[in-house]
Amino acid sequence: MLPSPYNPGAGAAPPVLAGREDILGDLDELITRASHFGRGGGPLIWTGVRGVGKTVAMSEARTRAARRDFRTAHLTADRSAGLASRIAEALATMLACAARRC
């Protein structure tokens, strides 16, 4: 019997990204549309209970977007700060990084 690829750890990538083909396929389609048409369509919203792999999927999404020369912003929304300020901070960080070409 093969060892389980599941290795819990708050966003730590497992050895295999199993079961995420559909959502990552949706992301690839959105990136392709944005590349060709200047817009990708509607937003992707991934929800789920804690520990189902949302953070790991988002990390893979950011990697795939970067491979296609898209910039991404990362933020964590919670009740301790307003969403607008979190978005502004994440976008400012992303734009500063883009200016430095990091």
N, C-alpha and C positions, 0 to 999 in steps of 0.2 A: 504494500500500500504506500502511495506517495504521501509525503507530509502535507498538511494543510497549508495553502498559500496565504490563508488569513493570518494576519499579524497585527492585532489592534495596537493603535498608538497615536491618537489625535492627529490625523492628517498624514501620518507616515505612509509612504507608498508601499503597497504590498508587492511581492515579486511578480504577481500577475494581476492585470486590471481586468478581471473577469466580470461579465454581466453588465458592462457599461457601453457595449457596442452601439446600442440605439441612441443613447444621449450624446455620445461622442460623434456619431454619424450626423446627428442633427446639427451639432456644432460645426463639423466640416462643411456641411451644406450652407450654413449661414456665412461662413468665411468665404466660400467660393462665390456665393451670390454677391457679397460685399466687394470682392475683388473684381468681378466682372461688371456689376451694375452700380457700384457706389453705395449700395444699401443692402442690408442683409435680410430684411423682413422684420418680423416681430422679435421681441426678446425671448431668450430662453430663461425659464425659471425652474430651478431644480430645488425641490423640497424633500424633506424626509426627516425622520427622527435621528437623534444623535447616534453616530457610529455607523451609518449605512454607506459612507464613502463619498459624501458631497465634497469635502475638502480635497480629497485625492482626485476626484473627477475634475474639479476646478483647476487644480495644479496641472493636470494633463491638458485641459483646455487652454490654459495660458501658454503652455509649451507649444501646442499646435498652432496657436495664433501667432506666436513669435516666429515660428518657422516660415510663416507666410508674410512676414514683415508688418504684422499688426501690433500695435501697442495695447497693453492691458493695464487696468488699474485694479488693485486689490483693496477691499475693505471688509470689515466685519461690522455688521450692524447689531447693536444691542440697545438696551434701554438706558444706558448711562450717558449717551450723547445723542444729539439730534442727527437724523439721517442726512439732512442737507449739509451739515458741517463735516460729517464723515465722507460724503461724496466729494465735497470741495477739497478736502485734505488728500484723498486718494488721487484725484485728478491732478492736483498740484505736484504731488510726488511723481506721478507718471510723466508729466510734462517736463519737469526738471531732469528726470532721467533721459528723456528723449533728447533734450538739448545737449546733454553730456554724451549722448550716444552710448549709454550703458545697457 
